[in-house]
Amino acid sequence: MIKSMTGYGRARQELNKRDITVEVRSVNNRYLDCTVKMPRMYAFAEDAIKQHVQQAISRGKVDVFISVDASAADVAKVSVNRELAAQYAAALQELAGVCGMESHQVSPETLSRFPDVLTVTKADEDLETVSADLCTVLDEALAAYNAMRAVEGAKLAEDIGGRLTAIENYTTQVEARSPETVAEFRAKLTARMQEVLQSTTIDPQRILTEAAIYADKVAVDEETVRLRSHVAQLRTMLESNEPMGRKMDFLIQEVNRESNTIGSKCNDVAIAQVVIGLKAEVEKMREQVQNVE
């Protein structure tokens, strides 16, 4: 079943002591345009995230929002600068001698107060693990996003299917009316020639010839056959699980072209009214297809 290009999905998981939240939303766009917004420290995972999006979405303006609370995962590492601490201790001993003190015991607490004796660093993260965790939550958000798009796609398919039925009905009306226009033309032509020639003896072959020429000019059999073929293809596309938006848009342009041709060929009020209704349905259907992936 076709999917809409408009959708929203959200997921949240705690993985490896990181609270990860991912939101995915999209609107219509001719091609796939993916923007990822997340903390700068996780920018290394952007390419992997975009690859996952490309596997799930073929086109649309897609925004991915990622937030990470990693406070529980932060592991601090405290290290001692032994060389610097020894220098501070030696300096304190020397200072004690200057003050006339024979010996002075330097405590660790005293040394710890000096700059750079103790340094606190954050433990290195496993980038592959972090990237995999982000993509795991992203996949869950994409699943919810695609489920919403499928629901919207079903509504679009129902609406488009109804308009295809209307187009088929209009096509049937054109097919029924078209032969009548030729018969009416033949009767008008006979009456006109009788009036001009003031004679009841008119060559029947002449009438048939003129009627045949007219019928050839206004014949819309080829157009209606192509219309029905396009409608059948569109119905098949509505049931496809593959992205069909671009193909459907192209076919609708062809349906519109056939409608215009029928309108230009048939110099008949009844058919002209049918064509107006036909083109109105085509235009409404085209608007809906702009939402199809």
C-alpha positions, 0 to 999 in steps of 0.5 A: 500500500502506498505511503504518505510523505507526511509523518511523525515518529518518536522513540525513547530508550535507555541503552548503556546508561544513556537516555536516548530520545529520537523524533522523526518528522517529514513533509512533502519534497520532490527528493529525499532531504534529510537533516539531523539535529543532535548534540555536537559530541555525537556528530560522528554518528550522523552518517550512520543515522542518514544511512538508516533514514535512506533505507526507510524513506525514499523522498520527503523533507525529513528532520531527525531530532536526537537528544541524549542524557548521558549523565549516568554513563559519565565515568570520571578518571582521576590521575596523579601527576607524580612528577609535578607533585614531587616538585611541589613536595621538594619545594615545600621542604626547601621552603621549610628550611628557609623558615628554619624548620629542620624537617617538614612532613608534606601531606597529600591533602596539601599537595592535592590543592596545588594546580594540575597535581590531580586531573579529572578526565572522562573515560573514552567512549566506544564510538561504534557502540554509541552509534549503534545505540543511537541507530537502534532508537532511530529504527524504533522511531522510524517504525512508528513514523512509517506506521503513521505514513501507512495510515495516511497512505491508506486514506490517500489510496481510498480518495484516489481510488474513488477519483479513478472510479469517477474518471472511468465513469466519465470515460464511459459517458464519452464512449457512449456519446461519441458515436451519437455525435457522428449520427447527429452530424450525418443528419445535420449534413443531409438536411443542410445539403437538401436545403442548399440543393433544394433536391431530395435526390442527394448522393448517399455516398457523398453523405457517407464520405463527409460523415466518415471524414467527420468521424475520423476527426472526432474519434476518441477511441484511442484516447479512451483506451489509453485513459482506461489503461492509465487508470488500471496502472494507477490502481495497481500502483495504489496496491504497491509496497514500493514508492510510487509517487513519481510514477503516479504523477507522470501517469496523471499528467498523461491522463490530463493530456488525454482529457485535453485531447478529447475536449479539443476533438469533440465539438459537442456540448454534452461531451464538453461538460463530461470533459470538464468533470473529468479534468476536475477529478484529474486535478484533485487527484494530482493534488493528492498524489503530491503527498504520495511517497 
